[in-house]
């Protein structure tokens, strides 16, 4: 396993995820941002909040959705980049 896959990704802001009629809402009190999440993004955040590494997030989604590793890695990396752009991740080297 590479260092990239083993690295723990640390969230740097507090947030909540709430169910709504259109999916799940991500609320970031520090910035006032509210975003609508799809189910995959909500699972990624849940895994990260639990202290998962990048590989742990990938494994969780692979098992849940029963899809190929490369597809999941690509989707996870895209989600992680989005979280970096939102200022939610620190030490994000993936």
Secondary structure as GFF3:
##gff-version 3
##sequence-region A 1 94
A	DSSP	alpha_helix	3	6	.	.	.	ID=ss1
A	DSSP	beta_strand	10	11	.	.	.	ID=ss2
A	DSSP	beta_strand	16	20	.	.	.	ID=ss3
A	DSSP	beta_strand	23	28	.	.	.	ID=ss4
A	DSSP	beta_strand	33	37	.	.	.	ID=ss5
A	DSSP	alpha_helix	39	49	.	.	.	ID=ss6
A	DSSP	alpha_helix	54	65	.	.	.	ID=ss7
A	DSSP	alpha_helix	69	85	.	.	.	ID=ss8
A	DSSP	beta_strand	89	90	.	.	.	ID=ss9
###
